[in-house]
Amino acid sequence: MIIEMRTYKLKPCCRERFLDVFRSKSIPAHAEIGMKIVGPFLSVEDPDVFFFMRGFPDLESREPMKAKFYEGELWKRELEDVLMPMIEKYDAVLVEDKEGLIHW
C-alpha cells in the first residue's frame, strides 16, 4: 500500500470549520473512489495544524484516483472554494507500507 502522510497548516481559527467539511464531505468522497483515510490527527502543539494519511492500493493507482477526486464535481463545485482559502500550507510525504502495519 502507498500512503501519503499529509500535514496541513491552516489559517488561524479555521481548523474546526475545515475539519467539519473534511469529515462530512471529503472523507466519504475519498472512500467512494477507493482511497483510505486515517485521521485526522490534531496537533496538540499548534491549534491550526492537523495530519492525516491517505492510502492507495499501489503507486500506479495513486494518480488516477487523485485525478478522479480533484477533477470531480464535488471538489470543483463545492470543496475547492471552501477548503483552499483556509489552507496556509500543506505538505505530503509518500511512503510505502510493505509490512502491512497500517490496518484500515
SVG drawing of the C-alpha trace seen along z (x, -y; Angstrom):
<svg xmlns="http://www.w3.org/2000/svg" viewBox="-21 -33 29 40">
<polyline fill="none" stroke="black" stroke-width="0.4" points="0.0,0.0 1.1,-3.5 0.4,-6.2 0.5,-9.9 1.3,-11.3 -0.3,-14.8 0.3,-17.8 -2.0,-20.9 -1.2,-24.3 -4.5,-26.2 -5.1,-29.9 -5.8,-30.9 -9.1,-29.7 -10.0,-27.6 -9.3,-24.1 -12.7,-23.2 -14.6,-24.5 -12.1,-22.8 -12.4,-19.5 -16.2,-19.7 -16.2,-19.8 -13.3,-17.4 -15.1,-14.8 -18.6,-15.2 -17.7,-15.7 -14.1,-14.9 -13.6,-11.6 -16.8,-10.0 -15.8,-11.1 -12.4,-9.6 -14.0,-6.3 -16.2,-6.2 -13.1,-6.3 -11.4,-3.6 -8.9,-5.8 -8.5,-5.1 -8.2,-7.9 -6.7,-7.5 -7.2,-10.5 -7.4,-13.4 -5.0,-13.7 -5.0,-17.1 -1.7,-18.8 -1.5,-19.3 1.2,-22.0 -0.5,-24.1 -4.3,-24.7 -4.0,-25.4 -2.3,-22.1 -3.7,-18.6 -2.4,-15.4 -4.0,-12.6 -2.9,-9.6 -4.4,-8.8 -3.9,-5.3 -3.8,-3.9 -3.7,-0.2 -0.4,-0.8 1.7,-3.5 0.0,-3.0 -3.5,-3.8 -2.5,-6.9 -2.6,-9.5 -5.8,-8.2 -7.6,-8.1 -6.4,-11.6 -7.5,-12.9 -10.9,-11.3 -11.3,-13.2 -9.8,-16.6 -11.5,-16.7 -14.8,-15.5 -17.9,-17.6 -17.8,-17.7 -14.2,-19.1 -14.7,-21.6 -18.2,-22.8 -18.0,-22.9 -14.9,-21.8 -12.2,-23.6 -13.7,-27.1 -14.5,-26.3 -11.3,-24.5 -8.5,-26.0 -8.9,-29.6 -8.4,-28.1 -5.1,-26.5 -1.9,-28.4 0.3,-25.5 0.4,-21.7 2.9,-19.0 2.7,-15.4 5.2,-12.7 4.8,-9.5 5.7,-6.2 5.1,-2.5 3.6,-0.2 5.2,3.0 4.9,4.6 1.1,4.0 1.5,2.1 -1.5,-0.2 -4.8,1.6 -7.6,-0.4"/>
</svg>
